[in-house]
Amino acid sequence: MTNQRLALLPLLFIISALLLLSSCNRIPFLPRLEIDSFPEGNDSIETMEVKGVVYTRVVNPQAALDPEAPPALWVPATVYRNGKYLAYTVDLPKLTAETELANDNLSGDPDTDPQAAAGTGLEADATREEQLTETPPTIPSLRRRALLFPSRTSLQHPEIATLLSLELENKLPLRVADCHDQTLLDRARMLNQCPEISGLIKTWLKNSSGAPTVQFIIFLTTSPGRNYQYHTCTWVDAQTGNNVASFTFRATLSGQLLQPLVPNDPVPLLRLIDSTPWWCRIIKRDKENLYVLEAGHRSDLRYGRELQVFRRAALIKDPQNKKNLGFFFTEPVGFVTVVDFFGADGSLAQARTPLSDDFNQAYAVKISETEENTEK
């Protein structure tokens, strides 16, 4: 009996060693011990990472007291873990008796305000028309352009890529375009790791001539879990080639996506988009003073929208490590106005005055309202 027990000891030792190695992922054919970092329920905690900061969507503590307050807030994950966060509010000055009296007079009561009494009838209507005429029209924000870079996930599951593109354009001022470069499609077909796809994007940007046609590059990767498949959407800044944002959505093991794919009310992503400059390529046509813009209705361009044209885009590099910091547009050649549209996202522009230089391809850049009014 003692000899049998001694004979079983090496066998028990071997089994224990195999289980230990399987938990360390050293032996692929044995079951692995996995711990999912996400909740197992359908109501997962919405998170996103923007420029190195992880944000968590939480209930706004002021929503119960203020009906106009947003129902949810995006706060840094460190603040969420501490459990202390408040919505930022501005303390407005309290009204004094003199201020209240002045506001009552401005309300237009003819008995207390002689100017209001004089402005009744036709004079008041004329004043209102002048105010409406003098108010400048609001110029809609242009959608930044993003390229859905190919990866194994987007090529094997085009339905996921399509639904993600639709949600991105619905929730964000973003115009998502598919990649049609066959060389990139062939190279990215087997890539599913974030570092290798990011490296391919940097190489592609480095070999591209001039500024890219988009402001962001987006790609999908997939990682398996015990209860779900996790799909990560990573954003790359087209100026620097650096990863600037990411968020994750899930699917069941049978392939059913759990919506939404894009987090609700993605304020950090909105701020990232708004802080990024807008531009598109402009190509000269045969006709005089007419040019083709690689942006149109889907980029939220409108009739009469004015853009400034630059001939070149110069890179800005860090003097110490030589990394790309972005670029700036040089050699301005004039201004153009959108006059017509074609296709899903193309338009025609006409030069206000003959452009100061002849070119085959240049860059049309968004100008501020102040500059636009000055030029007029």
C-alpha positions as CSV (number, residue, x, y, z in Angstrom):
1,M,0.0,0.0,0.0
2,T,2.8,2.4,0.9
3,N,4.6,1.6,-2.4
4,Q,1.4,2.4,-4.4
5,R,1.1,5.8,-2.7
6,L,4.8,6.5,-3.4
7,A,4.2,5.6,-7.1
8,L,1.3,8.0,-7.3
9,L,3.4,11.0,-6.0
10,P,5.3,11.6,-9.3
11,L,2.0,11.4,-11.2
12,L,0.4,14.0,-8.9
13,F,3.4,16.2,-9.3
14,I,3.2,16.0,-13.1
15,I,-0.5,16.8,-13.1
16,S,0.1,19.8,-10.8
17,A,2.9,21.1,-13.0
18,L,0.7,20.8,-16.1
19,L,-2.1,22.7,-14.5
20,L,0.3,25.4,-13.3
21,L,1.7,25.8,-16.8
22,S,-1.8,25.9,-18.4
23,S,-2.7,28.8,-16.1
24,C,0.4,30.7,-17.4
25,N,-0.7,30.1,-21.0
26,R,2.5,28.0,-21.7
27,I,0.7,25.0,-23.1
28,P,-1.9,26.0,-25.7
29,F,-3.8,22.7,-25.8
30,L,-4.8,22.7,-22.1
31,P,-7.7,24.8,-20.8
32,R,-6.6,28.2,-19.6
33,L,-7.8,30.2,-16.6
34,E,-9.3,33.4,-17.9
35,I,-10.6,36.4,-15.9
36,D,-12.6,38.9,-17.9
37,S,-12.0,42.5,-17.0
38,F,-15.5,43.5,-18.0
39,P,-18.8,42.7,-16.1
40,E,-20.6,39.6,-17.3
41,G,-24.0,41.3,-17.6
42,N,-25.3,43.1,-20.5
43,D,-25.1,46.5,-18.7
44,S,-21.4,46.9,-18.9
45,I,-19.6,50.0,-17.6
46,E,-18.9,52.3,-20.5
47,T,-15.3,53.4,-20.8
48,M,-13.1,55.0,-23.4
49,E,-9.5,56.2,-23.5
50,V,-8.6,59.6,-25.1
51,K,-5.1,60.8,-25.2
52,G,-3.9,58.5,-22.4
53,V,-6.8,59.3,-20.0
54,V,-9.4,56.6,-19.3
55,Y,-12.9,57.9,-18.9
56,T,-15.9,56.3,-17.3
57,R,-19.6,57.2,-17.9
58,V,-21.3,57.8,-14.6
59,V,-24.7,59.1,-13.4
60,N,-24.7,62.8,-12.9
61,P,-25.3,63.5,-9.2
62,Q,-26.9,66.8,-10.1
63,A,-29.5,65.4,-12.5
64,A,-31.9,64.7,-9.6
65,L,-31.9,68.3,-8.6
66,D,-31.6,70.0,-12.0
67,P,-33.9,68.7,-14.8
68,E,-31.7,70.5,-17.4
69,A,-28.5,68.9,-16.2
70,P,-27.1,66.0,-18.4
71,P,-28.2,62.6,-17.0
72,A,-24.6,61.2,-17.3
73,L,-21.1,62.5,-17.1
74,W,-17.7,61.2,-18.4
75,V,-15.1,61.4,-15.6
76,P,-11.6,60.1,-15.4
77,A,-11.5,56.5,-14.1
78,T,-9.3,57.6,-11.2
79,V,-11.9,60.0,-10.1
80,Y,-14.6,57.4,-10.5
81,R,-12.8,54.9,-8.3
82,N,-12.5,57.6,-5.6
83,G,-16.2,58.1,-5.8
84,K,-16.1,61.9,-5.6
85,Y,-17.1,63.8,-8.7
86,L,-19.4,66.8,-9.4
87,A,-20.5,68.5,-12.6
88,Y,-18.7,71.8,-13.2
89,T,-21.0,74.8,-12.8
90,V,-20.3,78.5,-13.0
91,D,-21.5,80.6,-10.1
92,L,-23.6,83.4,-11.6
93,P,-23.8,86.8,-9.8
94,K,-27.0,87.2,-7.8
95,L,-29.5,89.8,-9.0
96,T,-29.7,93.1,-7.1
97,A,-32.7,95.3,-6.8
98,E,-31.3,97.7,-9.5
99,T,-30.6,94.8,-11.9
100,E,-34.2,93.4,-11.4
101,L,-35.6,96.9,-12.1
102,A,-33.5,97.3,-15.3
103,N,-34.6,93.8,-16.5
104,D,-38.2,94.7,-15.9
105,N,-37.7,97.9,-18.0
106,L,-36.1,95.9,-20.8
107,S,-39.0,93.5,-20.9
108,G,-40.8,96.0,-23.2
109,D,-43.6,97.3,-20.8
110,P,-44.8,100.6,-22.4
111,D,-46.0,101.9,-19.0
112,T,-42.5,101.8,-17.5
113,D,-40.1,101.9,-20.5
114,P,-40.5,105.0,-22.7
115,Q,-38.3,103.5,-25.4
116,A,-40.5,100.4,-25.5
117,A,-43.6,102.7,-25.8
118,A,-41.9,104.5,-28.8
119,G,-41.0,101.3,-30.5
120,T,-44.4,99.8,-30.8
121,G,-46.2,99.2,-34.1
122,L,-44.3,99.5,-37.3
123,E,-41.1,100.8,-35.7
124,A,-40.9,97.7,-33.5
125,D,-41.4,95.4,-36.4
126,A,-38.6,97.2,-38.3
127,T,-36.3,97.0,-35.3
128,R,-36.9,93.2,-35.1
129,E,-36.1,92.8,-38.9
130,E,-32.9,94.8,-38.5
131,Q,-31.8,92.5,-35.6
132,L,-32.5,89.4,-37.6
133,T,-30.6,90.8,-40.6
134,E,-27.6,91.8,-38.5
135,T,-27.4,88.4,-36.8
136,P,-24.7,86.4,-38.7
137,P,-25.9,82.9,-39.7
138,T,-24.4,80.0,-37.8
139,I,-21.9,78.0,-39.8
140,P,-22.2,74.2,-39.2
141,S,-19.1,72.4,-38.0
142,L,-17.4,70.4,-40.7
143,R,-17.2,66.6,-40.2
144,R,-13.7,65.4,-39.7
145,R,-12.8,62.6,-42.0
146,A,-11.7,59.1,-40.9
147,L,-10.4,56.1,-42.7
148,L,-11.4,52.7,-41.6
149,F,-8.1,50.9,-41.9
150,P,-8.3,47.2,-42.8
151,S,-7.6,44.5,-40.2
152,R,-8.5,40.9,-39.9
153,T,-11.6,41.8,-37.9
154,S,-13.0,44.3,-40.3
155,L,-12.2,42.1,-43.3
156,Q,-13.7,38.9,-41.8
157,H,-16.7,40.7,-40.3
158,P,-17.7,43.5,-42.6
159,E,-21.1,43.7,-40.9
160,I,-19.3,44.8,-37.7
161,A,-17.3,47.4,-39.6
162,T,-20.5,48.7,-41.4
163,L,-22.5,49.0,-38.2
164,L,-19.6,50.7,-36.4
165,S,-19.2,53.3,-39.2
166,L,-22.9,54.1,-39.1
167,E,-22.9,54.6,-35.3
168,L,-19.7,56.8,-35.5
169,E,-21.3,59.0,-38.1
170,N,-24.6,59.2,-36.2
171,K,-23.1,60.1,-32.8
172,L,-20.0,62.1,-33.9
173,P,-19.2,64.8,-36.5
174,L,-17.3,62.2,-38.4
175,R,-17.2,61.0,-42.0
176,V,-16.0,57.4,-42.2
177,A,-14.6,56.1,-45.5
178,D,-13.5,52.6,-46.4
179,C,-10.1,51.6,-47.6
180,H,-9.8,50.5,-51.3
181,D,-6.0,50.1,-51.5
182,Q,-5.5,46.5,-52.5
183,T,-2.0,46.5,-51.2
184,L,-3.1,47.5,-47.7
185,L,-6.0,45.0,-47.8
186,D,-3.7,42.2,-48.6
187,R,-1.1,43.1,-45.9
188,A,-3.7,43.7,-43.2
189,R,-5.7,40.6,-43.8
190,M,-3.8,38.6,-41.1
191,L,-3.2,41.4,-38.7
192,N,-5.2,41.5,-35.4
193,Q,-2.7,43.0,-32.9
194,C,-2.8,46.7,-32.1
195,P,1.0,47.2,-32.2
196,E,1.5,45.6,-35.6
197,I,-1.5,47.5,-37.2
198,S,-0.2,50.8,-35.7
199,G,3.2,50.1,-37.1
200,L,1.7,49.5,-40.6
201,I,-0.2,52.7,-40.4
202,K,2.9,54.7,-39.4
203,T,4.8,53.2,-42.4
204,W,1.9,54.0,-44.7
205,L,1.7,57.6,-43.5
206,K,5.5,58.0,-43.8
207,N,5.4,56.8,-47.4
208,S,2.5,59.0,-48.4
209,S,3.3,62.1,-50.2
210,G,2.1,65.3,-48.5
211,A,-0.7,65.5,-46.0
212,P,-3.1,62.5,-45.7
213,T,-6.7,62.9,-46.9
214,V,-8.2,62.2,-43.5
215,Q,-7.8,63.5,-40.0
216,F,-8.2,60.1,-38.2
217,I,-7.4,56.5,-39.0
218,I,-9.6,53.9,-37.2
219,F,-9.1,50.2,-37.0
220,L,-10.7,47.2,-35.3
221,T,-9.1,44.4,-33.3
222,T,-10.6,41.4,-31.5
223,S,-9.7,39.5,-28.3
224,P,-11.4,36.4,-26.9
225,G,-13.0,36.2,-23.5
226,R,-14.7,33.5,-21.4
227,N,-18.2,34.8,-22.0
228,Y,-17.8,37.4,-24.8
229,Q,-15.8,38.5,-27.8
230,Y,-14.3,41.9,-27.2
231,H,-13.8,44.3,-30.2
232,T,-11.6,47.3,-29.7
233,C,-11.9,50.4,-31.9
234,T,-8.6,52.3,-31.9
235,W,-8.1,55.9,-33.2
236,V,-4.9,57.1,-34.8
237,D,-4.1,60.8,-35.4
238,A,-3.3,61.1,-39.1
239,Q,-0.9,64.0,-38.4
240,T,1.4,62.3,-35.9
241,G,0.6,58.5,-36.4
242,N,0.0,58.2,-32.6
243,N,-2.9,56.3,-31.0
244,V,-5.1,59.0,-29.5
245,A,-8.4,57.1,-28.5
246,S,-10.0,53.7,-28.1
247,F,-13.1,52.1,-26.8
248,T,-14.4,48.5,-26.6
249,F,-17.7,46.9,-27.4
250,R,-18.8,43.2,-27.0
251,A,-20.4,40.4,-28.8
252,T,-21.7,37.1,-27.5
253,L,-19.8,33.9,-28.4
254,S,-22.4,33.2,-31.1
255,G,-21.6,36.5,-32.7
256,Q,-24.5,38.7,-31.6
257,L,-23.3,42.3,-31.0
258,L,-24.3,44.0,-27.8
259,Q,-25.2,47.6,-28.7
260,P,-24.4,50.4,-28.6
261,L,-21.0,49.9,-30.2
262,V,-20.0,53.6,-29.7
263,P,-20.5,54.8,-26.1
264,N,-23.5,57.0,-25.5
265,D,-22.9,60.8,-25.4
266,P,-19.1,60.4,-26.2
267,V,-18.1,63.9,-24.9
268,P,-14.3,63.1,-24.7
269,L,-14.4,62.0,-28.4
270,L,-16.3,65.1,-29.4
271,R,-13.6,67.3,-27.7
272,L,-10.9,65.4,-29.6
273,I,-12.6,65.9,-32.9
274,D,-13.3,69.6,-32.3
275,S,-9.7,70.2,-31.4
276,T,-8.5,68.7,-34.7
277,P,-8.1,70.9,-37.8
278,W,-10.1,70.2,-40.9
279,W,-8.8,70.0,-44.5
280,C,-9.4,68.2,-47.7
281,R,-7.5,67.9,-51.0
282,I,-8.5,70.3,-53.9
283,I,-7.7,69.5,-57.5
284,K,-7.7,71.9,-60.5
285,R,-10.2,71.4,-63.3
286,D,-9.8,72.3,-66.9
287,K,-12.3,75.1,-66.6
288,E,-11.0,78.4,-65.4
289,N,-11.4,79.0,-61.6
290,L,-13.3,75.7,-61.0
291,Y,-11.8,73.1,-58.7
292,V,-12.7,69.7,-57.3
293,L,-12.9,69.2,-53.5
294,E,-12.6,65.7,-52.0
295,A,-15.4,66.5,-49.6
296,G,-19.1,67.2,-50.0
297,H,-22.5,66.6,-48.5
298,R,-21.3,63.8,-46.1
299,S,-18.6,66.1,-44.8
300,D,-21.3,68.8,-44.0
301,L,-20.1,71.2,-46.7
302,R,-22.8,73.6,-47.7
303,Y,-23.4,75.9,-50.7
304,G,-21.4,79.1,-50.2
305,R,-19.0,77.7,-47.7
306,E,-15.6,79.4,-48.1
307,L,-12.3,77.6,-47.7
308,Q,-8.7,78.8,-47.9
309,V,-6.3,77.1,-50.3
310,F,-2.7,76.2,-49.4
311,R,-0.2,74.8,-51.8
312,R,1.9,72.7,-49.4
313,A,1.8,71.0,-46.0
314,A,5.0,71.1,-44.0
315,L,5.8,68.6,-41.3
316,I,6.6,69.7,-37.7
317,K,9.1,67.4,-36.0
318,D,10.4,67.2,-32.5
319,P,14.0,68.5,-32.6
320,Q,15.1,65.9,-30.0
321,N,13.5,62.6,-31.0
322,K,12.5,63.6,-34.6
323,K,8.9,62.3,-34.1
324,N,6.1,63.9,-36.0
325,L,4.2,66.6,-34.1
326,G,1.8,67.4,-36.9
327,F,2.1,69.8,-39.9
328,F,1.0,73.3,-40.9
329,F,-0.1,74.6,-44.3
330,T,2.1,77.0,-46.2
331,E,2.0,79.0,-49.3
332,P,-1.6,80.3,-49.4
333,V,-2.9,80.8,-52.9
334,G,-6.4,82.2,-52.3
335,F,-10.0,81.4,-51.4
336,V,-12.7,79.2,-53.0
337,T,-16.4,78.9,-52.5
338,V,-18.5,75.7,-52.7
339,V,-20.9,76.0,-55.7
340,D,-22.0,72.4,-56.5
341,F,-21.9,68.8,-55.4
342,F,-21.4,65.4,-57.0
343,G,-21.3,61.8,-55.7
344,A,-21.6,60.9,-52.0
345,D,-18.8,63.2,-50.8
346,G,-17.5,65.4,-53.5
347,S,-18.1,69.0,-54.5
348,L,-17.0,71.8,-56.9
349,A,-15.5,75.1,-55.8
350,Q,-15.0,78.3,-57.6
351,A,-12.2,80.8,-56.8
352,R,-13.4,84.2,-55.7
353,T,-10.5,85.8,-57.6
354,P,-8.0,84.0,-59.7
355,L,-5.7,82.0,-57.5
356,S,-2.2,83.4,-57.1
357,D,-0.5,80.2,-58.2
358,D,-1.1,77.3,-60.6
359,F,-1.2,73.8,-59.1
360,N,-2.6,70.4,-59.8
361,Q,-3.3,69.4,-56.2
362,A,-3.4,71.5,-53.0
363,Y,-5.3,71.6,-49.7
364,A,-8.5,73.4,-48.9
365,V,-8.6,74.4,-45.2
366,K,-11.4,75.4,-42.9
367,I,-11.2,79.1,-42.0
368,S,-12.6,80.7,-38.9
369,E,-15.8,82.9,-39.0
370,T,-13.6,85.9,-38.1
371,E,-11.3,85.4,-41.1
372,E,-14.3,84.7,-43.4
373,N,-16.0,87.9,-42.4
374,T,-12.8,89.9,-42.8
375,E,-12.2,88.6,-46.3
376,K,-15.7,89.5,-47.3
